[in-house]
Amino acid sequence: MEYTADNKTKSSKPLVKKIPALVIGLALMLGGVTVYRLTQTDTSQSEVPVQTMPEIKTVTALGRLEPSGEIIQISVSSGASGNRIDELLVKEGDEIEKGQVIAVLDSRDRLEAALNQSQEEVKVAQANLELVKAGAKTGEIKAQEAAIARIEAESSNNIIAQSATVSRIKAELNNAQVEYQRYEQLYQDGAISASERDSKYLALETAKEQVAEAQANLNRIKSSQQEQIAEAKATLNKIAEVRPVDIAVAEAEVRQAQAAVKTTQAELDRAYIKSPQAGTVIKTMIRPGEIASSDEGIARIGQIKEMYAVAEVYESDISKVKLGQPVTVTSSAIEGKLEGTVERIGLEIERQEVVNTDPTSNIDARVVEVKVKLDQESSQKVAGLTNLQVNARIEVASSK
């Protein structure tokens, strides 16, 4: 028993001696951990990390495809509205040249007839002008000169005849005068009665009146003949004279007729609907027989050989977009990517037209239109996809 007790006593003494050493070690360890934590806390508080914004390398925007020069709608003029389409000379997909006739109105035949009539009226006015400038025909002048000679001859004959009559009556007056004086003497001598003398006096007075009447007729014939000759000569002068005022009137008639031709020609030109530029017929909006309207239009054309993407860039991003930046254009409707460059940046803020299908997106955004010219290969790929909605990715970081 003692042996056992002694052994236990001996074995417990070394353990008691080791306990203080363990406590001290644990205390030192805890102190070291505390100091380390305090050191780390001070270091983290003294060093504040600097946060940097990531560099923006691209600007994305929704957009649409359109031909070079945009799409134009060809319509009839307001003056030609109400006419029917007689012929439609193009169909969708046709390549047309500038000035090419694409449709003809049914007013063409009527206006062509009116133009022909106006042109004939010009010819008539010009012929009349030449006639006025040339004056009267030689035959007309000679005829009038002959008429004057005839009037002068007749006048001369009438005057001679009447003068003879006056001379004869004057001779009779002289005889009556002598007879009356003889009878007056006989009456004074008492050889005849008063009634016989009075009869001779009456014959004398009658002869005087006849002479006065014959002389008056002679004067009237002379005056009348002079008036006729003067009138005939005036007519001759009128026929032979080319007056500037007559030429001016004839020239004015020519100008008026020519103006009518121009007006009719302009109306006829409106019956032929022409394309103002070259391009491709994208859509026809009317058929032969239908009434043309200046509002509805006849056809829409565009230059689809050279396509553009019109990107609607948010106003907050427009400052990053520069001319010449490369652009990648994609769409679910086409395979692969389209390539292009920024060619023009709009000068005004507009309301967004191309709307994302995402219902949570901003549908009232303010944007600037950026025109992206597609390369030749890309243009050929989407030549028939005008107004296709696309996504444009503008490479901002690679701008020069």
Secondary structure as UniProt FT lines:
FT   HELIX           2..46
FT   STRAND          58..74
FT   HELIX           78..80
FT   TURN            81..82
FT   STRAND          84..88
FT   TURN            92..93
FT   STRAND          95..96
FT   TURN            98..99
FT   STRAND          101..105
FT   TURN            106..107
FT   HELIX           108..134
FT   HELIX           138..189
FT   HELIX           194..240
FT   HELIX           244..270
FT   STRAND          272..274
FT   STRAND          279..284
FT   TURN            288..289
FT   TURN            294..296
FT   STRAND          299..314
FT   TURN            315..317
FT   HELIX           318..320
FT   TURN            323..324
FT   STRAND          326..330
FT   TURN            332..333
FT   STRAND          338..345
FT   STRAND          350..351
FT   TURN            359..360
FT   STRAND          366..374
FT   HELIX           376..381
FT   TURN            382..384
FT   TURN            386..387
FT   STRAND          389..395
FT   TURN            397..398
//
